[in-house]
Amino acid sequence: MFRPLAEDKGIAFHASIVLDDAAPARFDEVRLRQVMINLLSNAVRYTAQGEIAIGIAWRAGLLCIDVRDSGIGILPEYRERVFKPFNHGSPSGRKGAGLGLSIVRRLVGQMHGTLSLESAPDHGCHFHIELPSLPNALTNDVDVHAGAAFRAEDRSVLVVDDAPDVAQLLEALLGDLGFRVAVVDNAQAAIEEATRQMPDVLLIDVELPGLSGNAAVFKLRSRGYRGRIVT
């Protein structure tokens, strides 16, 4: 999913998996997938050159995840702030929802794991996660295969976001789940496309250039649009 996004920016992408423990590894697939997606999404967004690497190792009953990048890095005074919801405190000026790392911390905590961050300005970031395997009693078909319940081949989604990496990521994620996905990058196009095709879900960014996402939603509702909208 992320290799093409990195390569489109001229960034090398490396992935490695090491299995040093013969015991079966049991984890919440949905939460684990979300953690890695959020970390890699940030790595791609904030790295302009160099490389991104993810290493996954299963050893001594622990799943160790390392995500490294050669991006802009984080100032010491911002390291704790980046884990807060709706964080926009980074001086980088990059666009984003400000939720990715707060979700990572919450999900890692729910899985009884640990999360650490090493970073320096202009020297990238290194996120390290350690997760214990779930006991047999806590794993079931609902936990492990929850993603299957969300498949919706006959459903359509309109994604509205002016950040290309975010839009591409959402398109890939929703496409993997079976949705038919259309993408536009501004509010006016969103209004026209939503009115024309009536998607099952309109997924719209609030902060758009020109007309905001909230203003677009207001216009759609005032015209009688009754479709599902997520902002």
CORRARA-V674905 format. One record per residue. N is the residue number from 1. SS is DSSP state (A for helix, B for strand, O for the rest). NEAR is the number of other C-alpha atoms within 12 Angstrom. Layout:
n=(N:N)
ss=(SS:SS)
near=(NEAR:NEAR)
This chain:
n=(1:2:3:4:5:6:7:8:9:10:11:12:13:14:15:16:17:18:19:20:21:22:23:24:25:26:27:28:29:30:31:32:33:34:35:36:37:38:39:40:41:42:43:44:45:46:47:48:49:50:51:52:53:54:55:56:57:58:59:60:61:62:63:64:65:66:67:68:69:70:71:72:73:74:75:76:77:78:79:80:81:82:83:84:85:86:87:88:89:90:91:92:93:94:95:96:97:98:99:100:101:102:103:104:105:106:107:108:109:110:111:112:113:114:115:116:117:118:119:120:121:122:123:124:125:126:127:128:129:130:131:132:133:134:135:136:137:138:139:140:141:142:143:144:145:146:147:148:149:150:151:152:153:154:155:156:157:158:159:160:161:162:163:164:165:166:167:168:169:170:171:172:173:174:175:176:177:178:179:180:181:182:183:184:185:186:187:188:189:190:191:192:193:194:195:196:197:198:199:200:201:202:203:204:205:206:207:208:209:210:211:212:213:214:215:216:217:218:219:220:221:222:223:224:225:226:227:228:229:230:231)
ss=(O:O:A:A:A:A:A:A:O:O:O:B:B:B:B:B:B:B:B:O:O:O:O:O:O:O:O:O:A:A:A:A:A:A:A:A:A:A:A:A:A:A:A:A:A:O:O:O:O:O:B:B:B:B:B:B:B:B:B:O:O:B:B:B:B:B:B:B:B:O:O:O:O:O:O:A:A:A:O:O:A:A:A:O:O:O:O:O:O:O:O:O:O:O:O:O:O:O:O:A:A:A:A:A:A:A:A:A:A:A:O:O:O:B:B:B:B:B:B:O:O:O:O:O:B:B:B:B:B:B:B:B:O:O:O:A:A:A:O:O:A:A:A:A:O:A:A:A:A:A:O:O:O:O:O:B:B:B:B:B:O:O:O:A:A:A:A:A:A:A:A:A:A:A:A:A:O:O:O:B:B:B:B:B:O:O:A:A:A:A:A:A:A:A:A:A:A:O:O:O:B:B:B:B:O:O:O:O:O:O:O:O:A:A:A:A:A:A:A:A:A:A:O:O:O:O:O:B:B:B:O)
near=(24:33:23:18:29:32:20:19:23:17:26:26:30:23:22:17:17:19:19:17:16:12:16:19:26:26:35:31:26:23:28:37:25:24:37:36:29:33:39:42:39:41:43:43:38:36:37:27:24:25:30:39:34:33:27:27:26:28:22:19:23:29:35:34:36:35:39:38:41:30:31:30:32:32:23:16:15:22:25:22:21:32:27:22:20:18:24:21:23:26:17:20:13:20:27:32:28:23:24:30:36:26:29:37:34:23:29:34:21:20:29:23:28:24:32:24:30:24:27:20:23:19:22:31:35:31:36:30:35:29:33:28:28:25:17:15:11:15:18:16:18:16:21:22:19:20:23:17:15:19:19:20:18:15:23:28:38:42:44:43:36:28:26:24:31:36:31:30:30:33:29:26:27:29:27:19:23:21:25:26:33:32:35:31:32:31:35:26:29:39:38:22:26:37:24:13:22:24:30:26:28:36:36:40:35:29:23:27:21:16:23:26:32:27:24:35:33:20:22:28:18:12:15:14:25:19:23:21:29:19:23)
